Amino acid sequence: MSFLATFIMKGRMQATLIASLLGLVSLFMHPLIKPLIIIVSFATIALVTLRKGALEGLYVLLYATGATAFVAALLVGEPSFALMMIVSCLTMWLPIWVCAVVLREGRYLSLTIEVAVLIGALGVVGFYSYATDPSRTWQAAFVPFLQMLPEDASPVEGMREWITVVSHYMTGILAASTLLIVLFGLFLGRWWQSVLYNPNGFRQEFLSLRTGSRLALGSIAIVIVALVTSGLLSEVAWNITILLFVLYLFIGTSVLHTLFSAMKQSKYVVPLLYVTLFLIPHAMLPVALVGLGDAWLNLRKIPSTPSR
């Protein structure tokens, strides 16, 4: 995909074309494919911001927003649709722009991920402050889906119970899903920058991901609050815990990748790590615990036998 990064860096109009085109295409794609398209559009904004600065990245973001809204309104045939698209595009692209600015100025990928998690946590708290009963709000959002199922279908009652349980954590799940898409877009943009201007730079950054013990202690405190309290406070804490899980999942993956790279069988073990995480979601928990424990253990310093 380096050819796409090269085209994006040719100028503002090229970057705007790619970002707006991907934004439009994502409107018509299958829900399973849509996140991949959005990640590439995020990477476009991120690459320009990381390489040319916050102002140039903002120009591309605003131009792409205007172009996407204009073309979408023409396709739909409703001028008022443009306003909705402007709000949608700004909501979609501003987080990746903020993360790219933080990474460009702060120069640490770990710090950027922490800031992204903090923004997500503030979003969770803000939503709980705004919504009277968040769980009922999410249950209402699932009503159209339930109406599509036959009334006499045996799984319907089980589905209703599942929705009732999950609705208490949907705010955190949605925030974590958005966080993952933003971070993957940022990683792709940083990788593009590395390929074009700093070979192996992104690899070194990713494999050095680490967080401090204070943040780890704070994370444990939030989990304890979620466990020992009840009601709204416990629910908010659990939803923030889901976001923290994403943070330590990335750090744990970085730690294990580094350790496995030093093994003789690294060319098999490292790919197996990512395949396992993709195919077996339950493996994510121990990996996240590795990331949490690394705050004190500094696991990369453990002596290992280098590959020969």
Protein Blocks (a to p, Z undefined) as FASTA:
>chain_A
ZZmmmmmmnpmklmmmmmmmmmmmmmmgcfklmmmmmmmmmmmmmmmmmmnojklmmmmm
mmmmmmmmmmmmmmnopaklmmmmmmmmmmmmmmmmmmmmmmmmnopaklmmmmmmmmmm
mmmmmmmmmpmblmlmmmmmmmmmmmmpcfklmklmmmmmmmmmmmmmmmmmmmmmmmmm
mmmmmmmmmmmmmmmmoghklmmmmmmgccdfklmmmmmmmmmmmmmmgcjllmmmmmmm
mmmmmmmmmmmmmmmmmmmmmpmklmmmmmmmmmmmmmmmmlmmmmmmmmmmmmmnomml
pccdddZZ
